[in-house]
Amino acid sequence: MTQGLPDITELRPEDLDALQDIEKRAYAVPWTRGNLKDSLAGDHIGLACRHEGRLAGYAFMMKVLDEMHLLNLTIDPDCQGRGWGRLLLEAVKARARALGCVRLLLEVRHGNQKAIRLYRNSGFSQIGLRRQYYPGPGGREDAIVMSSLL
Ligand SMILES: CC(C)(COP(=O)(O)OP(=O)(O)OC[C@H]1O[C@@H](n2cnc3c(N)ncnc32)[C@H](O)[C@@H]1OP(=O)(O)O)[C@@H](O)C(=O)NCCC(=O)NCCS
């Protein structure tokens, strides 16, 4: 078990390779390098979870008026289950509050019980369902839309 808590800092353009590496290992249908590059280039707000100088996780979010949309929350599969996902989610909430947002919204795959459990335990509740929203290896999958007041 690795010692010490990670730091939450800003994502930087030079994180692109590490982002792509984690993204590929964490998802069956990962964001492309182009998606990640555009997000880093300023389309979205990016937070990094760094441990011992290495990228261990990240979050991308987008502010729309007084709502923050969480677009991507990922912890390196090698580092999952250590409480870092919860830590990063708390940092996302803090950043959203600091930017004047009153609500945090997200979509999650219907079958992603691990993430759904994290979100429910962090104050999110379901506000909608988008049918057949996500592509996947076994066909399309519904998205659960969740929201939390900040
Ligand atoms: C979802 C994810 C961000 C959680 O990060 P993590 O660091 O593994 O999670 P944590 O160790 O902080 O645990 C937080 C909560 O997640 C849930 N969780 C974590 N591991 C779990 C497991 N194996 N089974 C069920 N729930 C689990 C629990 O509710 C846990 O809280 P608890 O320990 O108090 O019960 C991470 O697993 C991940 O990146 N998964 C792949 C990408 C993904 O699905 N992202 C979300 C897209 S919407």
Ligand as a Chemical Component Dictionary entry (heavy atoms), coordinates in Angstrom:
data_LIG
# 
_chem_comp.id                   LIG 
_chem_comp.type                 NON-POLYMER 
_chem_comp.pdbx_formal_charge   0 
_chem_comp.three_letter_code    LIG 
# 
loop_
_chem_comp_atom.comp_id 
_chem_comp_atom.atom_id 
_chem_comp_atom.alt_atom_id 
_chem_comp_atom.type_symbol 
_chem_comp_atom.charge 
_chem_comp_atom.model_Cartn_x 
_chem_comp_atom.model_Cartn_y 
_chem_comp_atom.model_Cartn_z 
_chem_comp_atom.pdbx_ordinal 
LIG C1  C1  C 0 -15.562 5.682  -9.746  1  
LIG C2  C2  C 0 -14.162 6.070  -9.249  2  
LIG C3  C3  C 0 -13.853 7.516  -9.651  3  
LIG C4  C4  C 0 -14.128 5.931  -7.718  4  
LIG O1  O1  O 0 -12.817 6.239  -7.289  5  
LIG P1  P1  P 0 -12.090 5.334  -6.179  6  
LIG O2  O2  O 0 -10.863 6.037  -5.791  7  
LIG O3  O3  O 0 -11.973 3.951  -6.684  8  
LIG O4  O4  O 0 -13.184 5.354  -5.001  9  
LIG P2  P2  P 0 -12.926 5.601  -3.457  10 
LIG O5  O5  O 0 -11.872 4.667  -2.964  11 
LIG O6  O6  O 0 -12.761 7.052  -3.208  12 
LIG O7  O7  O 0 -14.313 5.128  -2.856  13 
LIG C5  C5  C 0 -15.413 6.013  -2.871  14 
LIG C6  C6  C 0 -16.697 5.237  -2.885  15 
LIG O8  O8  O 0 -16.854 4.577  -4.128  16 
LIG C7  C7  C 0 -17.572 3.371  -3.920  17 
LIG N1  N1  N 0 -16.680 2.253  -4.253  18 
LIG C8  C8  C 0 -15.338 2.267  -4.379  19 
LIG N2  N2  N 0 -14.887 1.035  -4.710  20 
LIG C9  C9  C 0 -15.981 0.256  -4.805  21 
LIG C10 C10 C 0 -16.191 -1.117 -5.126  22 
LIG N3  N3  N 0 -15.172 -1.945 -5.430  23 
LIG N4  N4  N 0 -17.457 -1.569 -5.143  24 
LIG C11 C11 C 0 -18.503 -0.771 -4.838  25 
LIG N5  N5  N 0 -18.365 0.536  -4.520  26 
LIG C12 C12 C 0 -17.126 1.022  -4.505  27 
LIG C13 C13 C 0 -17.929 3.328  -2.465  28 
LIG O9  O9  O 0 -19.163 3.985  -2.246  29 
LIG C14 C14 C 0 -16.810 4.120  -1.864  30 
LIG O10 O10 O 0 -17.126 4.650  -0.616  31 
LIG P3  P3  P 0 -16.976 3.737  0.713   32 
LIG O11 O11 O 0 -15.591 3.208  0.693   33 
LIG O12 O12 O 0 -17.260 4.721  1.798   34 
LIG O13 O13 O 0 -18.029 2.683  0.569   35 
LIG C15 C15 C 0 -13.089 5.108  -9.838  36 
LIG O14 O14 O 0 -13.378 3.812  -9.456  37 
LIG C16 C16 C 0 -12.923 5.197  -11.338 38 
LIG O15 O15 O 0 -12.190 6.023  -11.841 39 
LIG N6  N6  N 0 -13.610 4.291  -12.076 40 
LIG C17 C17 C 0 -13.468 4.209  -13.536 41 
LIG C18 C18 C 0 -13.961 5.446  -14.197 42 
LIG C19 C19 C 0 -15.394 5.764  -13.834 43 
LIG O16 O16 O 0 -16.263 4.918  -13.876 44 
LIG N7  N7  N 0 -15.622 7.040  -13.506 45 
LIG C20 C20 C 0 -16.935 7.560  -13.201 46 
LIG C21 C21 C 0 -17.627 7.886  -14.464 47 
LIG S1  S1  S 0 -19.198 8.665  -14.142 48 
# 
loop_
_chem_comp_bond.comp_id 
_chem_comp_bond.atom_id_1 
_chem_comp_bond.atom_id_2 
_chem_comp_bond.value_order 
_chem_comp_bond.pdbx_ordinal 
LIG C1  C2  SING 1  
LIG C2  C3  SING 2  
LIG C2  C4  SING 3  
LIG C2  C15 SING 4  
LIG C4  O1  SING 5  
LIG O1  P1  SING 6  
LIG P1  O2  DOUB 7  
LIG P1  O3  SING 8  
LIG P1  O4  SING 9  
LIG O4  P2  SING 10 
LIG P2  O5  DOUB 11 
LIG P2  O6  SING 12 
LIG P2  O7  SING 13 
LIG O7  C5  SING 14 
LIG C5  C6  SING 15 
LIG C6  O8  SING 16 
LIG C6  C14 SING 17 
LIG O8  C7  SING 18 
LIG C7  N1  SING 19 
LIG C7  C13 SING 20 
LIG N1  C8  SING 21 
LIG N1  C12 SING 22 
LIG C8  N2  DOUB 23 
LIG N2  C9  SING 24 
LIG C9  C10 SING 25 
LIG C9  C12 DOUB 26 
LIG C10 N3  SING 27 
LIG C10 N4  DOUB 28 
LIG N4  C11 SING 29 
LIG C11 N5  DOUB 30 
LIG N5  C12 SING 31 
LIG C13 O9  SING 32 
LIG C13 C14 SING 33 
LIG C14 O10 SING 34 
LIG O10 P3  SING 35 
LIG P3  O11 DOUB 36 
LIG P3  O12 SING 37 
LIG P3  O13 SING 38 
LIG C15 O14 SING 39 
LIG C15 C16 SING 40 
LIG C16 O15 DOUB 41 
LIG C16 N6  SING 42 
LIG N6  C17 SING 43 
LIG C17 C18 SING 44 
LIG C18 C19 SING 45 
LIG C19 O16 DOUB 46 
LIG C19 N7  SING 47 
LIG N7  C20 SING 48 
LIG C20 C21 SING 49 
LIG C21 S1  SING 50 
# 
